[in-house]
Amino acid sequence: MNISQMDYFVEIVEADFNLSIAAEKLHISQPALSNLITRFEQNQNVQLFVRRNGRNVALTPAGDLLYTTCKKMTKLYNEMEEKMFQISRYHKGVIRIGVPPLILSILFTQVLSQFIAKNPNIKFEIHEFGAYHLIDLLEAGKIDIAILLQPNRVNPKFYKDVLLYEAKLIAYMAQSHPLAQKTELTWQDLDDQVLATFDESFMIYHLLKNALKEKQVNAKIMTQSGSWDFLVETARQSEMLTLLPGVVQNFINREGLSILAIEDPIPWKISIVYPRKAHYSFLEQYAIDSLKKYFKDGEDILPIEEF
């Protein structure tokens, strides 16, 4: 049996074994449908239907096995056809991803480069903003995926939020800073210190403000910026401290800097956030699943044709 013939058999069963009704739905003649069943039974030496007074009234065990198998096969075939359609439709599509500058620089440069190199016909629009603006873009439908810190203000009723990567914030300061000789900082060490940090559009700013309030630390934020490398240089050249993820130290010149862990540090949790919906385009599903596998399972990005 080919796929079309499997569809015919399933339609006969679901038409309550009525060949006339099945033939009408399938737009073929009743004799042609009857001949299909007869030929299959003769070729396989089986009987598919229980017959009474010349009418099909039920399935035999062989017929029941064939019906179950045909249902599975036609479902798989239809899913495969849909995937092929989606690949052809979205092979030259656009996926819009929002990423904060810090995360883009230290975590997403390589993965996005793999996406672009392996999918030359897909356009990857990268929107580089702080978390608060990215959430606005996501809620307005202007980006498909946002890379954000947890916790965030997206409504879990309408958006999925999946953890990709986790680190901790640590302190960066000049080697001449009074705290530079310590082996580890406490939050009380930051009392009366002057800080440089991201501006209010970045989640790190709000995480830091909340931690200072919770720990009852009277530190003063003197400099704000959207540039993490500017914050590092500010700490290197002044008496300000900045708190950034530990992974940042792998991407900077550490000369003249002291980098210290903080007791009970602020977690830096990176998540992929996207709308909850009944159906995702093949391109959306490809981007979402590929990012999850890259960060959680360490798998390289595959071309969309191999996804």
Buried (B, 14 or more C-beta within 10 A) or exposed (E): BEBEBBBBBBBBBBBEBBBEBBBBEBEBEBEEBBEBBEEBBEEEEBEBBEEEEEEBEEBBEBBEEBBEEBBEBBEEEEEEEEEEEBBEEBBEBEBBBBBBBBBBBBBBEEBBEBBBEBBEEBEBEBBBBBBBBBBBBBBEEEBBBBBBBBBBEBEEEEBBBBEBBEBBBBBBBBEEBEBBEBEEBEBEBBEEBBBBBBBEBBBBBBBBBEBBEEBEBEBEBBBBBBBBBEBBBBBBEBBBBBBBBBBBBEEBEEEEBBBBBBEEBBEBBBBBBBBEEEEBBBBBBBBBBBBBBBBEEEEEBBBBEEB
